[in-house]
Amino acid sequence: MKLSAWQTRYLDLRRDEISEGTELAYRQTFRALRACLGDVVVSRVTADHARKFRRQLRGRGLDGNRHLRDARCIWGWAVREGVAGTNVFSGLPKSRAPGPFRYVSVDELAALRAVAGSWRVLIGVCRLAGLRRGEALRAQWGDLVADRAGRSMLNVYAPKTDRSRVVPVVPELRAELHPLRACPYICRVPSNNLKRDANAIIVRAGLEPWGAFFQSLRKSCESDWLARYPVMDVAGWMGHSPSVSQRYYHQTTERVWDDVAKGSS
């Protein structure tokens, strides 16, 4: 199967589980792949082709990490569907280590949610439960469950990893989750113009706008969890390995610095 045909099939397979923005990102990656490799037969793409793609991304000044991440996902599904024999993009290193993320404090979270309107629950789910943007927008009331002890949990499916996980729901968030019969989704927010609307909320809250709004919320949640709970548990809630948690998600907060300073005086 050629790359163009696999694009059509891949997007059709995932149409019900990815947002319009994610689909557009995948189309851009497919376009970048064809620009580098041509309309090649997917099963004939080798590790040398993958390295060539990575070099060309760097040379053209494109977002190499994002395209490589999407290519790994695209080829992972190709292997699962029998279109390719191996994921030749899985072993490629990132172009550079990511810089520190924007930690969103509890006070900033309160300021954001105070002016968020219909976004209030979406921001809360991402910051207090650590969900990715797409996971939060797909979450339905049927995914919210309680165990025998009455503890609230959320069943989350991650298309990025094609796996499901269970995430704890803190009381602060659970108190605001009120199902509406007319809408099966927990976060009732349209998936278009998310970046524009997020920036508008940040400005209304009196904060300086920053990039990667949803990633910062998610990473801030994990950073807080890592300061309180075992890394193995936190990694399971977030849906990745402990090494990923330590390398990309943990950031020492101002509160921790204050606690250490006070304790040493």
C-alpha positions as CSV (number, residue, x, y, z in Angstrom):
1,M,0.0,0.0,0.0
2,K,1.4,3.4,-1.0
3,L,1.6,6.3,1.5
4,S,-1.3,8.2,-0.1
5,A,-3.6,5.2,0.2
6,W,-2.4,4.6,3.8
7,Q,-3.2,8.2,4.7
8,T,-6.8,7.7,3.5
9,R,-7.2,4.4,5.4
10,Y,-5.4,5.7,8.5
11,L,-7.6,8.8,8.9
12,D,-10.7,6.7,8.2
13,L,-9.7,4.3,11.0
14,R,-9.3,7.1,13.5
15,R,-12.0,9.5,12.4
16,D,-14.2,8.9,15.4
17,E,-11.5,9.3,18.0
18,I,-9.4,12.3,16.9
19,S,-10.3,16.0,16.7
20,E,-10.3,18.1,13.6
21,G,-7.1,19.7,14.8
22,T,-5.4,16.4,15.3
23,E,-6.5,15.2,11.9
24,L,-5.1,18.3,10.3
25,A,-1.7,17.7,12.1
26,Y,-1.6,14.1,10.7
27,R,-2.3,15.4,7.2
28,Q,0.6,17.8,7.6
29,T,2.9,15.0,8.6
30,F,1.8,12.8,5.7
31,R,2.5,15.8,3.4
32,A,5.9,16.2,4.9
33,L,6.6,12.5,4.5
34,R,5.6,12.5,0.8
35,A,7.7,15.6,0.2
36,C,10.7,13.7,1.5
37,L,10.1,10.1,0.4
38,G,7.6,10.4,-2.4
39,D,4.5,8.3,-2.6
40,V,6.5,5.3,-1.4
41,V,5.1,1.8,-0.5
42,V,4.7,1.9,3.3
43,S,6.2,-1.6,3.8
44,R,9.4,-0.6,1.9
45,V,10.2,2.4,4.2
46,T,13.4,1.6,6.1
47,A,15.2,3.1,9.1
48,D,17.4,5.0,6.6
49,H,14.3,6.6,5.2
50,A,13.2,7.6,8.7
51,R,16.6,9.2,9.4
52,K,16.5,11.0,6.1
53,F,13.1,12.4,7.1
54,R,14.4,13.6,10.4
55,R,17.4,15.3,8.8
56,Q,15.1,17.0,6.2
57,L,12.8,18.3,8.9
58,R,15.7,19.9,10.7
59,G,17.0,21.4,7.5
60,R,13.7,22.9,6.6
61,G,13.1,24.4,10.1
62,L,9.9,22.4,10.7
63,D,8.6,21.2,14.0
64,G,10.6,18.0,13.8
65,N,9.6,16.5,17.2
66,R,5.9,16.9,16.4
67,H,6.2,15.3,12.9
68,L,8.4,12.5,14.3
69,R,5.9,11.8,17.0
70,D,3.0,11.7,14.5
71,A,5.1,9.5,12.2
72,R,5.7,7.0,15.0
73,C,2.0,6.8,15.6
74,I,1.2,6.5,11.9
75,W,3.7,3.7,11.5
76,G,2.5,2.0,14.7
77,W,-0.9,1.7,13.3
78,A,0.5,0.5,10.0
79,V,2.2,-2.3,11.8
80,R,-1.0,-3.1,13.7
81,E,-3.0,-3.2,10.5
82,G,-0.4,-5.3,8.6
83,V,0.6,-2.5,6.2
84,A,4.2,-2.4,7.6
85,G,6.4,-4.9,9.2
86,T,8.1,-2.7,11.8
87,N,7.9,0.8,13.1
88,V,11.0,2.4,11.7
89,F,10.3,5.7,13.4
90,S,10.2,4.2,17.0
91,G,13.9,4.4,17.7
92,L,14.6,7.9,16.5
93,P,15.7,10.4,19.2
94,K,14.0,13.8,19.5
95,S,15.7,16.8,17.9
96,R,16.3,18.5,21.2
97,A,15.4,18.2,24.8
98,P,12.2,20.2,25.7
99,G,12.6,23.3,27.8
100,P,10.9,23.9,31.1
101,F,7.1,24.1,30.8
102,R,4.9,26.8,32.1
103,Y,3.8,25.7,35.6
104,V,0.2,26.8,36.3
105,S,-0.1,27.4,40.1
106,V,-3.2,26.8,42.2
107,D,-3.9,30.5,42.4
108,E,-3.5,30.9,38.6
109,L,-5.8,28.0,38.1
110,A,-8.4,29.6,40.3
111,A,-8.0,32.9,38.3
112,L,-8.4,31.0,35.0
113,R,-11.5,29.1,36.1
114,A,-13.1,32.2,37.5
115,V,-13.4,33.7,34.0
116,A,-13.5,30.5,32.0
117,G,-17.3,30.2,31.5
118,S,-18.0,27.0,29.6
119,W,-14.3,26.1,29.7
120,R,-14.3,25.8,33.5
121,V,-14.7,22.0,33.6
122,L,-12.3,21.5,30.6
123,I,-9.5,23.5,32.4
124,G,-10.2,21.6,35.6
125,V,-10.1,18.2,34.0
126,C,-6.7,19.0,32.3
127,R,-5.1,20.6,35.4
128,L,-6.6,18.5,38.2
129,A,-6.9,15.1,36.5
130,G,-3.9,15.5,34.0
131,L,-5.8,14.6,30.9
132,R,-4.6,15.5,27.4
133,R,-6.8,18.0,25.5
134,G,-8.2,15.4,23.2
135,E,-8.9,13.0,26.1
136,A,-10.7,15.7,28.0
137,L,-12.9,16.6,25.0
138,R,-13.8,12.9,24.4
139,A,-14.5,12.1,28.1
140,Q,-18.2,11.1,28.6
141,W,-20.3,10.8,31.8
142,G,-20.2,7.0,31.4
143,D,-16.5,7.1,31.9
144,L,-16.9,8.6,35.4
145,V,-17.2,5.8,37.9
146,A,-16.8,5.1,41.6
147,D,-15.1,2.1,43.3
148,R,-16.5,0.2,46.4
149,A,-15.0,2.8,48.7
150,G,-16.8,5.6,46.9
151,R,-13.7,7.1,45.4
152,S,-14.3,8.8,42.0
153,M,-12.3,7.7,39.0
154,L,-12.3,8.4,35.3
155,N,-11.7,5.8,32.7
156,V,-9.6,7.4,30.0
157,Y,-8.8,6.1,26.5
158,A,-5.7,7.6,24.9
159,P,-5.6,7.3,21.1
160,K,-2.0,8.5,21.2
161,T,-0.9,5.2,22.9
162,D,-4.0,3.1,22.0
163,R,-4.4,2.3,25.7
164,S,-6.8,2.9,28.5
165,R,-6.1,4.0,32.1
166,V,-7.9,4.9,35.3
167,V,-7.3,8.4,36.7
168,P,-8.3,9.6,40.2
169,V,-10.8,12.5,40.4
170,V,-10.0,14.8,43.3
171,P,-13.0,16.1,45.4
172,E,-12.5,19.7,44.1
173,L,-13.1,18.5,40.6
174,R,-15.8,15.9,41.4
175,A,-17.9,18.6,43.1
176,E,-18.3,20.5,39.8
177,L,-19.1,17.5,37.6
178,H,-22.9,17.7,37.0
179,P,-24.2,15.5,34.1
180,L,-26.6,17.0,31.6
181,R,-29.0,14.6,30.0
182,A,-28.8,16.4,26.7
183,C,-25.0,16.1,26.4
184,P,-23.0,12.9,26.9
185,Y,-19.7,14.7,27.2
186,I,-18.2,16.0,30.4
187,C,-16.5,19.0,28.7
188,R,-19.0,20.9,26.6
189,V,-16.6,22.9,24.5
190,P,-16.3,23.1,20.7
191,S,-13.1,21.7,19.4
192,N,-12.4,24.6,17.0
193,N,-10.5,27.8,17.8
194,L,-9.1,26.3,21.0
195,K,-5.9,28.2,21.0
196,R,-7.6,31.5,20.4
197,D,-10.2,30.9,23.1
198,A,-7.5,29.7,25.6
199,N,-5.5,32.9,25.0
200,A,-8.6,35.0,25.6
201,I,-9.2,33.3,28.9
202,I,-5.6,33.8,30.0
203,V,-5.9,37.5,29.2
204,R,-9.2,37.8,31.1
205,A,-7.6,36.2,34.1
206,G,-4.9,38.9,34.1
207,L,-2.1,36.6,33.2
208,E,0.6,36.7,30.5
209,P,-0.3,34.4,27.5
210,W,1.9,31.3,27.0
211,G,2.2,28.6,24.5
212,A,1.1,25.0,24.8
213,F,-1.8,25.8,27.1
214,F,-3.2,22.3,27.6
215,Q,0.2,20.7,27.9
216,S,1.1,23.1,30.6
217,L,-2.1,22.3,32.5
218,R,-1.4,18.5,32.2
219,K,2.3,18.8,33.1
220,S,1.5,21.0,36.1
221,C,-0.9,18.4,37.4
222,E,1.7,15.7,37.1
223,S,4.4,17.9,38.7
224,D,2.1,18.3,41.7
225,W,1.3,14.6,41.9
226,L,5.0,13.7,41.7
227,A,5.7,15.9,44.7
228,R,3.2,13.8,46.8
229,Y,2.8,10.3,45.4
230,P,5.0,7.5,44.1
231,V,6.2,7.9,40.6
232,M,5.0,4.5,39.5
233,D,1.4,5.4,40.5
234,V,1.6,8.9,38.9
235,A,3.0,7.5,35.7
236,G,0.1,5.0,35.5
237,W,-2.4,7.8,36.0
238,M,-0.8,9.9,33.3
239,G,-0.4,7.1,30.8
240,H,3.3,6.9,30.3
241,S,6.5,5.4,31.8
242,P,8.1,6.6,35.1
243,S,11.2,7.7,33.1
244,V,9.0,10.0,30.9
245,S,7.5,11.5,34.1
246,Q,10.8,12.3,35.5
247,R,12.4,13.6,32.3
248,Y,9.6,15.7,30.8
249,Y,6.9,16.4,33.4
250,H,8.5,17.1,36.8
251,Q,9.3,20.7,37.6
252,T,10.2,22.0,41.0
253,T,7.6,24.6,41.9
254,E,7.9,27.8,43.9
255,R,5.9,26.2,46.7
256,V,8.6,23.5,47.1
257,W,11.4,26.1,47.0
258,D,9.6,28.0,49.7
259,D,9.1,24.9,51.9
260,V,12.7,24.0,51.6
261,A,13.9,27.6,52.4
262,K,11.6,27.8,55.4
263,G,12.8,24.4,56.7
264,S,16.4,25.3,56.4
265,S,16.1,28.6,58.3
